[in-house]
Structures are given as C-alpha cells and as structure tokens.
C-alpha cells in the first residue's frame, strides 16, 4: 500500500533590513506565504524544495535536521 504524503514547497529568502547588497540569506526555509506575510523577505525561487507538510511549523518554517549521514538503504 502506497500512502501519499502531503508535500509543500519551501524556499530560502533574503531579508532586506540591512539593504539589498548586504541582505543575508535566511538560515531556514519557509513557505511562499510565510515569506510574504510573516518574514517580509525576498524569495529566492531557485532554492525551492518539496518537503512533507508535517515538517513545516505553524509559522511556515522548515528546518532541516542534520543527521550527518543522510538516508541509508
């Protein structure tokens, strides 16, 4: 049995608080809506990643858990 998991797109973004030339890239990814409505950043389209919806928090943030090895098998 193959159960489909709900997926969503998340992106890195820049916050323009310190000007466009020195705008840092976010240390986490977020949904398009969260970047627009909560973080007020400039979305970086090329960083799109599809992740399971249940790994995105209530504010639309996705933080990758570093395992050091990745998935085996």
PDB file with one MODEL, atoms N, CA, C and O in Angstrom:
MODEL        1
ATOM      1  N   UNK A   1       0.840  -1.186   0.000  1.00  0.00           N
ATOM      2  CA  UNK A   1       0.000   0.000   0.000  1.00  0.00           C
ATOM      3  C   UNK A   1       0.880   1.242   0.000  1.00  0.00           C
ATOM      4  O   UNK A   1       1.770   1.370   0.840  1.00  0.00           O
ATOM      5  N   UNK A   2       0.641   2.156  -0.930  1.00  0.00           N
ATOM      6  CA  UNK A   2       1.417   3.380  -1.070  1.00  0.00           C
ATOM      7  C   UNK A   2       0.580   4.565  -0.596  1.00  0.00           C
ATOM      8  O   UNK A   2      -0.379   4.952  -1.263  1.00  0.00           O
ATOM      9  N   UNK A   3       0.932   5.133   0.531  1.00  0.00           N
ATOM     10  CA  UNK A   3       0.193   6.267   1.094  1.00  0.00           C
ATOM     11  C   UNK A   3       0.884   7.551   0.654  1.00  0.00           C
ATOM     12  O   UNK A   3       2.076   7.738   0.900  1.00  0.00           O
ATOM     13  N   UNK A   4       0.136   8.429   0.007  1.00  0.00           N
ATOM     14  CA  UNK A   4       0.674   9.708  -0.435  1.00  0.00           C
ATOM     15  C   UNK A   4       0.764  10.675   0.743  1.00  0.00           C
ATOM     16  O   UNK A   4      -0.203  10.860   1.481  1.00  0.00           O
ATOM     17  N   UNK A   5       1.924  11.282   0.908  1.00  0.00           N
ATOM     18  CA  UNK A   5       2.113  12.254   1.980  1.00  0.00           C
ATOM     19  C   UNK A   5       1.955  13.655   1.388  1.00  0.00           C
ATOM     20  O   UNK A   5       2.466  13.933   0.304  1.00  0.00           O
ATOM     21  N   UNK A   6       1.259  14.521   2.089  1.00  0.00           N
ATOM     22  CA  UNK A   6       1.074  15.900   1.630  1.00  0.00           C
ATOM     23  C   UNK A   6       2.420  16.611   1.634  1.00  0.00           C
ATOM     24  O   UNK A   6       3.150  16.596   2.625  1.00  0.00           O
ATOM     25  N   UNK A   7       2.730  17.234   0.497  1.00  0.00           N
ATOM     26  CA  UNK A   7       4.013  17.929   0.340  1.00  0.00           C
ATOM     27  C   UNK A   7       3.748  19.418   0.128  1.00  0.00           C
ATOM     28  O   UNK A   7       2.667  19.813  -0.307  1.00  0.00           O
ATOM     29  N   UNK A   8       4.743  20.227   0.441  1.00  0.00           N
ATOM     30  CA  UNK A   8       4.658  21.665   0.213  1.00  0.00           C
ATOM     31  C   UNK A   8       6.028  22.170  -0.223  1.00  0.00           C
ATOM     32  O   UNK A   8       7.043  21.516   0.018  1.00  0.00           O
ATOM     33  N   UNK A   9       6.052  23.326  -0.860  1.00  0.00           N
ATOM     34  CA  UNK A   9       7.311  23.937  -1.305  1.00  0.00           C
ATOM     35  C   UNK A   9       7.789  24.941  -0.270  1.00  0.00           C
ATOM     36  O   UNK A   9       7.004  25.725   0.264  1.00  0.00           O
ATOM     37  N   UNK A  10       9.082  24.909   0.005  1.00  0.00           N
ATOM     38  CA  UNK A  10       9.718  25.883   0.898  1.00  0.00           C
ATOM     39  C   UNK A  10      10.912  26.492   0.175  1.00  0.00           C
ATOM     40  O   UNK A  10      11.454  25.895  -0.756  1.00  0.00           O
ATOM     41  N   UNK A  11      11.319  27.683   0.608  1.00  0.00           N
ATOM     42  CA  UNK A  11      12.355  28.454  -0.078  1.00  0.00           C
ATOM     43  C   UNK A  11      13.252  29.168   0.916  1.00  0.00           C
ATOM     44  O   UNK A  11      12.833  29.486   2.029  1.00  0.00           O
ATOM     45  N   UNK A  12      14.498  29.419   0.506  1.00  0.00           N
ATOM     46  CA  UNK A  12      15.327  30.374   1.229  1.00  0.00           C
ATOM     47  C   UNK A  12      14.876  31.762   0.790  1.00  0.00           C
ATOM     48  O   UNK A  12      14.219  31.912  -0.240  1.00  0.00           O
ATOM     49  N   UNK A  13      15.226  32.755   1.559  1.00  0.00           N
ATOM     50  CA  UNK A  13      14.845  34.131   1.232  1.00  0.00           C
ATOM     51  C   UNK A  13      15.841  35.091   1.852  1.00  0.00           C
ATOM     52  O   UNK A  13      16.614  34.735   2.742  1.00  0.00           O
ATOM     53  N   UNK A  14      15.801  36.301   1.365  1.00  0.00           N
ATOM     54  CA  UNK A  14      16.647  37.371   1.913  1.00  0.00           C
ATOM     55  C   UNK A  14      15.742  38.367   2.627  1.00  0.00           C
ATOM     56  O   UNK A  14      14.648  38.683   2.160  1.00  0.00           O
ATOM     57  N   UNK A  15      16.217  38.852   3.758  1.00  0.00           N
ATOM     58  CA  UNK A  15      15.509  39.939   4.434  1.00  0.00           C
ATOM     59  C   UNK A  15      16.256  41.216   4.094  1.00  0.00           C
ATOM     60  O   UNK A  15      17.484  41.269   4.151  1.00  0.00           O
ATOM     61  N   UNK A  16      15.518  42.214   3.751  1.00  0.00           N
ATOM     62  CA  UNK A  16      16.130  43.435   3.222  1.00  0.00           C
ATOM     63  C   UNK A  16      16.342  44.515   4.274  1.00  0.00           C
ATOM     64  O   UNK A  16      16.473  45.691   3.935  1.00  0.00           O
ATOM     65  N   UNK A  17      16.378  44.131   5.540  1.00  0.00           N
ATOM     66  CA  UNK A  17      16.541  45.092   6.628  1.00  0.00           C
ATOM     67  C   UNK A  17      17.819  45.901   6.506  1.00  0.00           C
ATOM     68  O   UNK A  17      17.828  47.094   6.809  1.00  0.00           O
ATOM     69  N   UNK A  18      18.904  45.264   6.062  1.00  0.00           N
ATOM     70  CA  UNK A  18      20.187  45.968   6.000  1.00  0.00           C
ATOM     71  C   UNK A  18      20.573  46.342   4.567  1.00  0.00           C
ATOM     72  O   UNK A  18      21.753  46.532   4.272  1.00  0.00           O
ATOM     73  N   UNK A  19      19.587  46.446   3.683  1.00  0.00           N
ATOM     74  CA  UNK A  19      19.852  46.839   2.309  1.00  0.00           C
ATOM     75  C   UNK A  19      20.027  45.630   1.403  1.00  0.00           C
ATOM     76  O   UNK A  19      20.422  44.560   1.865  1.00  0.00           O
ATOM     77  N   UNK A  20      19.737  45.793   0.123  1.00  0.00           N
ATOM     78  CA  UNK A  20      19.753  44.675  -0.812  1.00  0.00           C
ATOM     79  C   UNK A  20      21.153  44.101  -1.021  1.00  0.00           C
ATOM     80  O   UNK A  20      21.302  42.884  -1.129  1.00  0.00           O
ATOM     81  N   UNK A  21      22.177  44.946  -1.080  1.00  0.00           N
ATOM     82  CA  UNK A  21      23.543  44.485  -1.356  1.00  0.00           C
ATOM     83  C   UNK A  21      24.094  43.604  -0.245  1.00  0.00           C
ATOM     84  O   UNK A  21      24.906  42.718  -0.512  1.00  0.00           O
ATOM     85  N   UNK A  22      23.673  43.826   0.982  1.00  0.00           N
ATOM     86  CA  UNK A  22      24.211  43.050   2.101  1.00  0.00           C
ATOM     87  C   UNK A  22      23.138  42.190   2.787  1.00  0.00           C
ATOM     88  O   UNK A  22      23.302  41.774   3.934  1.00  0.00           O
ATOM     89  N   UNK A  23      22.051  41.936   2.074  1.00  0.00           N
ATOM     90  CA  UNK A  23      20.943  41.169   2.659  1.00  0.00           C
ATOM     91  C   UNK A  23      21.350  39.711   2.864  1.00  0.00           C
ATOM     92  O   UNK A  23      21.694  39.023   1.902  1.00  0.00           O
ATOM     93  N   UNK A  24      21.314  39.240   4.100  1.00  0.00           N
ATOM     94  CA  UNK A  24      21.696  37.850   4.358  1.00  0.00           C
ATOM     95  C   UNK A  24      20.613  36.869   3.902  1.00  0.00           C
ATOM     96  O   UNK A  24      19.429  37.205   3.880  1.00  0.00           O
ATOM     97  N   UNK A  25      21.029  35.664   3.543  1.00  0.00           N
ATOM     98  CA  UNK A  25      20.099  34.595   3.198  1.00  0.00           C
ATOM     99  C   UNK A  25      19.623  33.963   4.503  1.00  0.00           C
ATOM    100  O   UNK A  25      20.401  33.806   5.444  1.00  0.00           O
ATOM    101  N   UNK A  26      18.368  33.610   4.554  1.00  0.00           N
ATOM    102  CA  UNK A  26      17.777  33.012   5.756  1.00  0.00           C
ATOM    103  C   UNK A  26      18.507  31.734   6.158  1.00  0.00           C
ATOM    104  O   UNK A  26      19.094  31.055   5.316  1.00  0.00           O
ATOM    105  N   UNK A  27      18.466  31.414   7.442  1.00  0.00           N
ATOM    106  CA  UNK A  27      19.102  30.190   7.953  1.00  0.00           C
ATOM    107  C   UNK A  27      18.108  29.032   7.973  1.00  0.00           C
ATOM    108  O   UNK A  27      18.433  27.948   8.457  1.00  0.00           O
ATOM    109  N   UNK A  28      16.911  29.248   7.456  1.00  0.00           N
ATOM    110  CA  UNK A  28      15.889  28.210   7.325  1.00  0.00           C
ATOM    111  C   UNK A  28      15.086  28.514   6.069  1.00  0.00           C
ATOM    112  O   UNK A  28      15.174  29.608   5.511  1.00  0.00           O
ATOM    113  N   UNK A  29      14.308  27.541   5.635  1.00  0.00           N
ATOM    114  CA  UNK A  29      13.421  27.757   4.503  1.00  0.00           C
ATOM    115  C   UNK A  29      12.011  27.967   5.024  1.00  0.00           C
ATOM    116  O   UNK A  29      11.683  27.574   6.143  1.00  0.00           O
ATOM    117  N   UNK A  30      11.176  28.595   4.195  1.00  0.00           N
ATOM    118  CA  UNK A  30       9.794  28.860   4.588  1.00  0.00           C
ATOM    119  C   UNK A  30       8.902  28.782   3.359  1.00  0.00           C
ATOM    120  O   UNK A  30       9.371  28.849   2.223  1.00  0.00           O
ATOM    121  N   UNK A  31       7.610  28.638   3.612  1.00  0.00           N
ATOM    122  CA  UNK A  31       6.652  28.618   2.510  1.00  0.00           C
ATOM    123  C   UNK A  31       6.579  30.004   1.872  1.00  0.00           C
ATOM    124  O   UNK A  31       6.942  31.010   2.483  1.00  0.00           O
ATOM    125  N   UNK A  32       6.110  30.028   0.653  1.00  0.00           N
ATOM    126  CA  UNK A  32       5.958  31.300  -0.080  1.00  0.00           C
ATOM    127  C   UNK A  32       5.089  32.275   0.718  1.00  0.00           C
ATOM    128  O   UNK A  32       5.429  33.452   0.838  1.00  0.00           O
ATOM    129  N   UNK A  33       3.981  31.796   1.257  1.00  0.00           N
ATOM    130  CA  UNK A  33       3.074  32.660   2.011  1.00  0.00           C
ATOM    131  C   UNK A  33       3.734  33.207   3.273  1.00  0.00           C
ATOM    132  O   UNK A  33       3.557  34.379   3.604  1.00  0.00           O
ATOM    133  N   UNK A  34       4.499  32.365   3.983  1.00  0.00           N
ATOM    134  CA  UNK A  34       5.166  32.824   5.203  1.00  0.00           C
ATOM    135  C   UNK A  34       6.211  33.888   4.889  1.00  0.00           C
ATOM    136  O   UNK A  34       6.338  34.871   5.620  1.00  0.00           O
ATOM    137  N   UNK A  35       6.957  33.697   3.808  1.00  0.00           N
ATOM    138  CA  UNK A  35       7.964  34.700   3.420  1.00  0.00           C
ATOM    139  C   UNK A  35       7.269  36.027   3.145  1.00  0.00           C
ATOM    140  O   UNK A  35       7.732  37.076   3.593  1.00  0.00           O
ATOM    141  N   UNK A  36       6.170  35.988   2.419  1.00  0.00           N
ATOM    142  CA  UNK A  36       5.446  37.204   2.058  1.00  0.00           C
ATOM    143  C   UNK A  36       4.757  37.843   3.268  1.00  0.00           C
ATOM    144  O   UNK A  36       4.873  39.051   3.476  1.00  0.00           O
ATOM    145  N   UNK A  37       4.044  37.045   4.067  1.00  0.00           N
ATOM    146  CA  UNK A  37       3.171  37.598   5.111  1.00  0.00           C
ATOM    147  C   UNK A  37       3.821  37.762   6.478  1.00  0.00           C
ATOM    148  O   UNK A  37       3.441  38.656   7.234  1.00  0.00           O
ATOM    149  N   UNK A  38       4.795  36.915   6.812  1.00  0.00           N
ATOM    150  CA  UNK A  38       5.375  36.942   8.155  1.00  0.00           C
ATOM    151  C   UNK A  38       6.786  37.524   8.164  1.00  0.00           C
ATOM    152  O   UNK A  38       7.092  38.413   8.959  1.00  0.00           O
ATOM    153  N   UNK A  39       7.648  37.016   7.274  1.00  0.00           N
ATOM    154  CA  UNK A  39       9.066  37.381   7.325  1.00  0.00           C
ATOM    155  C   UNK A  39       9.416  38.590   6.464  1.00  0.00           C
ATOM    156  O   UNK A  39      10.477  39.187   6.650  1.00  0.00           O
ATOM    157  N   UNK A  40       8.559  38.957   5.541  1.00  0.00           N
ATOM    158  CA  UNK A  40       8.778  40.149   4.733  1.00  0.00           C
ATOM    159  C   UNK A  40      10.050  40.092   3.915  1.00  0.00           C
ATOM    160  O   UNK A  40      10.723  41.107   3.733  1.00  0.00           O
ATOM    161  N   UNK A  41      10.377  38.928   3.428  1.00  0.00           N
ATOM    162  CA  UNK A  41      11.620  38.768   2.692  1.00  0.00           C
ATOM    163  C   UNK A  41      11.434  38.715   1.196  1.00  0.00           C
ATOM    164  O   UNK A  41      10.319  38.802   0.682  1.00  0.00           O
ATOM    165  N   UNK A  42      12.562  38.570   0.502  1.00  0.00           N
ATOM    166  CA  UNK A  42      12.619  38.451  -0.947  1.00  0.00           C
ATOM    167  C   UNK A  42      12.917  36.987  -1.257  1.00  0.00           C
ATOM    168  O   UNK A  42      14.036  36.522  -1.043  1.00  0.00           O
ATOM    169  N   UNK A  43      11.929  36.268  -1.757  1.00  0.00           N
ATOM    170  CA  UNK A  43      12.012  34.842  -2.034  1.00  0.00           C
ATOM    171  C   UNK A  43      13.100  34.543  -3.067  1.00  0.00           C
ATOM    172  O   UNK A  43      13.242  35.281  -4.041  1.00  0.00           O
ATOM    173  N   UNK A  44      13.868  33.466  -2.866  1.00  0.00           N
ATOM    174  CA  UNK A  44      14.877  33.020  -3.830  1.00  0.00           C
ATOM    175  C   UNK A  44      14.303  31.779  -4.508  1.00  0.00           C
ATOM    176  O   UNK A  44      14.392  30.676  -3.969  1.00  0.00           O
ATOM    177  N   UNK A  45      13.714  31.958  -5.692  1.00  0.00           N
ATOM    178  CA  UNK A  45      12.986  30.898  -6.401  1.00  0.00           C
ATOM    179  C   UNK A  45      13.828  29.638  -6.620  1.00  0.00           C
ATOM    180  O   UNK A  45      13.310  28.528  -6.499  1.00  0.00           O
ATOM    181  N   UNK A  46      15.096  29.789  -6.935  1.00  0.00           N
ATOM    182  CA  UNK A  46      15.959  28.646  -7.271  1.00  0.00           C
ATOM    183  C   UNK A  46      16.218  27.714  -6.090  1.00  0.00           C
ATOM    184  O   UNK A  46      16.798  26.642  -6.267  1.00  0.00           O
ATOM    185  N   UNK A  47      15.797  28.106  -4.890  1.00  0.00           N
ATOM    186  CA  UNK A  47      16.038  27.272  -3.705  1.00  0.00           C
ATOM    187  C   UNK A  47      14.838  26.416  -3.333  1.00  0.00           C
ATOM    188  O   UNK A  47      14.817  25.813  -2.260  1.00  0.00           O
ATOM    189  N   UNK A  48      13.834  26.356  -4.209  1.00  0.00           N
ATOM    190  CA  UNK A  48      12.621  25.583  -3.901  1.00  0.00           C
ATOM    191  C   UNK A  48      12.960  24.137  -3.549  1.00  0.00           C
ATOM    192  O   UNK A  48      13.770  23.489  -4.212  1.00  0.00           O
ATOM    193  N   UNK A  49      12.324  23.655  -2.498  1.00  0.00           N
ATOM    194  CA  UNK A  49      12.473  22.269  -2.059  1.00  0.00           C
ATOM    195  C   UNK A  49      11.095  21.760  -1.650  1.00  0.00           C
ATOM    196  O   UNK A  49      10.366  22.441  -0.929  1.00  0.00           O
ATOM    197  N   UNK A  50      10.741  20.570  -2.108  1.00  0.00           N
ATOM    198  CA  UNK A  50       9.472  19.947  -1.717  1.00  0.00           C
ATOM    199  C   UNK A  50       9.716  19.129  -0.461  1.00  0.00           C
ATOM    200  O   UNK A  50      10.593  18.265  -0.435  1.00  0.00           O
ATOM    201  N   UNK A  51       8.939  19.403   0.583  1.00  0.00           N
ATOM    202  CA  UNK A  51       9.098  18.710   1.867  1.00  0.00           C
ATOM    203  C   UNK A  51       7.728  18.270   2.370  1.00  0.00           C
ATOM    204  O   UNK A  51       6.710  18.833   1.968  1.00  0.00           O
ATOM    205  N   UNK A  52       7.694  17.261   3.252  1.00  0.00           N
ATOM    206  CA  UNK A  52       6.411  16.855   3.833  1.00  0.00           C
ATOM    207  C   UNK A  52       5.782  18.017   4.623  1.00  0.00           C
ATOM    208  O   UNK A  52       6.460  18.693   5.397  1.00  0.00           O
ATOM    209  N   UNK A  53       4.493  18.229   4.416  1.00  0.00           N
ATOM    210  CA  UNK A  53       3.775  19.322   5.075  1.00  0.00           C
ATOM    211  C   UNK A  53       3.904  19.259   6.593  1.00  0.00           C
ATOM    212  O   UNK A  53       3.963  20.301   7.246  1.00  0.00           O
ATOM    213  N   UNK A  54       3.949  18.058   7.167  1.00  0.00           N
ATOM    214  CA  UNK A  54       4.013  17.952   8.625  1.00  0.00           C
ATOM    215  C   UNK A  54       5.387  18.304   9.195  1.00  0.00           C
ATOM    216  O   UNK A  54       5.556  18.314  10.415  1.00  0.00           O
ATOM    217  N   UNK A  55       6.370  18.591   8.340  1.00  0.00           N
ATOM    218  CA  UNK A  55       7.677  19.050   8.816  1.00  0.00           C
ATOM    219  C   UNK A  55       7.800  20.577   8.803  1.00  0.00           C
ATOM    220  O   UNK A  55       8.851  21.123   9.140  1.00  0.00           O
ATOM    221  N   UNK A  56       6.722  21.259   8.412  1.00  0.00           N
ATOM    222  CA  UNK A  56       6.677  22.719   8.392  1.00  0.00           C
ATOM    223  C   UNK A  56       5.911  23.171   9.637  1.00  0.00           C
ATOM    224  O   UNK A  56       4.806  22.695   9.900  1.00  0.00           O
ATOM    225  N   UNK A  57       6.504  24.093  10.400  1.00  0.00           N
ATOM    226  CA  UNK A  57       5.849  24.503  11.653  1.00  0.00           C
ATOM    227  C   UNK A  57       4.684  25.461  11.404  1.00  0.00           C
ATOM    228  O   UNK A  57       4.387  25.811  10.262  1.00  0.00           O
ATOM    229  N   UNK A  58       4.035  25.878  12.484  1.00  0.00           N
ATOM    230  CA  UNK A  58       2.844  26.725  12.383  1.00  0.00           C
ATOM    231  C   UNK A  58       3.116  28.105  11.799  1.00  0.00           C
ATOM    232  O   UNK A  58       2.182  28.789  11.378  1.00  0.00           O
ATOM    233  N   UNK A  59       4.377  28.527  11.767  1.00  0.00           N
ATOM    234  CA  UNK A  59       4.738  29.815  11.164  1.00  0.00           C
ATOM    235  C   UNK A  59       5.221  29.653   9.723  1.00  0.00           C
ATOM    236  O   UNK A  59       5.640  30.627   9.097  1.00  0.00           O
ATOM    237  N   UNK A  60       5.165  28.432   9.196  1.00  0.00           N
ATOM    238  CA  UNK A  60       5.571  28.199   7.818  1.00  0.00           C
ATOM    239  C   UNK A  60       7.055  27.945   7.640  1.00  0.00           C
ATOM    240  O   UNK A  60       7.554  27.987   6.516  1.00  0.00           O
ATOM    241  N   UNK A  61       7.777  27.681   8.735  1.00  0.00           N
ATOM    242  CA  UNK A  61       9.232  27.455   8.676  1.00  0.00           C
ATOM    243  C   UNK A  61       9.560  25.980   8.538  1.00  0.00           C
ATOM    244  O   UNK A  61       8.889  25.122   9.111  1.00  0.00           O
ATOM    245  N   UNK A  62      10.605  25.697   7.767  1.00  0.00           N
ATOM    246  CA  UNK A  62      11.139  24.338   7.643  1.00  0.00           C
ATOM    247  C   UNK A  62      12.614  24.387   7.991  1.00  0.00           C
ATOM    248  O   UNK A  62      13.381  25.139   7.390  1.00  0.00           O
ATOM    249  N   UNK A  63      13.002  23.587   8.957  1.00  0.00           N
ATOM    250  CA  UNK A  63      14.409  23.494   9.357  1.00  0.00           C
ATOM    251  C   UNK A  63      14.854  22.060   9.149  1.00  0.00           C
ATOM    252  O   UNK A  63      14.318  21.135   9.758  1.00  0.00           O
ATOM    253  N   UNK A  64      15.840  21.884   8.282  1.00  0.00           N
ATOM    254  CA  UNK A  64      16.371  20.553   8.010  1.00  0.00           C
ATOM    255  C   UNK A  64      17.121  20.038   9.226  1.00  0.00           C
ATOM    256  O   UNK A  64      17.896  20.776   9.834  1.00  0.00           O
ATOM    257  N   UNK A  65      16.903  18.793   9.583  1.00  0.00           N
ATOM    258  CA  UNK A  65      17.594  18.167  10.686  1.00  0.00           C
ATOM    259  C   UNK A  65      18.868  17.530  10.132  1.00  0.00           C
ATOM    260  O   UNK A  65      18.806  16.624   9.302  1.00  0.00           O
ATOM    261  N   UNK A  66      20.011  18.005  10.592  1.00  0.00           N
ATOM    262  CA  UNK A  66      21.292  17.468  10.116  1.00  0.00           C
ATOM    263  C   UNK A  66      21.556  16.127  10.776  1.00  0.00           C
ATOM    264  O   UNK A  66      21.662  16.045  12.000  1.00  0.00           O
ATOM    265  N   UNK A  67      21.665  15.072   9.972  1.00  0.00           N
ATOM    266  CA  UNK A  67      21.922  13.745  10.518  1.00  0.00           C
ATOM    267  C   UNK A  67      23.373  13.348  10.369  1.00  0.00           C
ATOM    268  O   UNK A  67      23.860  12.483  11.097  1.00  0.00           O
ATOM    269  N   UNK A  68      24.065  13.968   9.439  1.00  0.00           N
ATOM    270  CA  UNK A  68      25.478  13.625   9.227  1.00  0.00           C
ATOM    271  C   UNK A  68      25.667  12.512   8.212  1.00  0.00           C
ATOM    272  O   UNK A  68      26.706  12.459   7.553  1.00  0.00           O
ATOM    273  N   UNK A  69      24.704  11.631   8.068  1.00  0.00           N
ATOM    274  CA  UNK A  69      24.827  10.518   7.143  1.00  0.00           C
ATOM    275  C   UNK A  69      23.838  10.553   6.000  1.00  0.00           C
ATOM    276  O   UNK A  69      24.137  10.073   4.907  1.00  0.00           O
ATOM    277  N   UNK A  70      22.700  11.096   6.227  1.00  0.00           N
ATOM    278  CA  UNK A  70      21.653  11.022   5.211  1.00  0.00           C
ATOM    279  C   UNK A  70      20.954   9.680   5.313  1.00  0.00           C
ATOM    280  O   UNK A  70      21.226   8.881   6.209  1.00  0.00           O
ATOM    281  N   UNK A  71      20.063   9.456   4.390  1.00  0.00           N
ATOM    282  CA  UNK A  71      19.264   8.230   4.420  1.00  0.00           C
ATOM    283  C   UNK A  71      20.030   7.060   3.837  1.00  0.00           C
ATOM    284  O   UNK A  71      20.602   7.175   2.752  1.00  0.00           O
ATOM    285  N   UNK A  72      20.052   5.947   4.532  1.00  0.00           N
ATOM    286  CA  UNK A  72      20.717   4.737   4.055  1.00  0.00           C
ATOM    287  C   UNK A  72      19.667   3.763   3.545  1.00  0.00           C
ATOM    288  O   UNK A  72      18.561   3.678   4.079  1.00  0.00           O
ATOM    289  N   UNK A  73      20.034   3.037   2.506  1.00  0.00           N
ATOM    290  CA  UNK A  73      19.172   1.948   2.033  1.00  0.00           C
ATOM    291  C   UNK A  73      18.230   2.374   1.054  1.00  0.00           C
ATOM    292  O   UNK A  73      17.439   1.567   0.565  1.00  0.00           O
TER     293      UNK A  73
ENDMDL
END
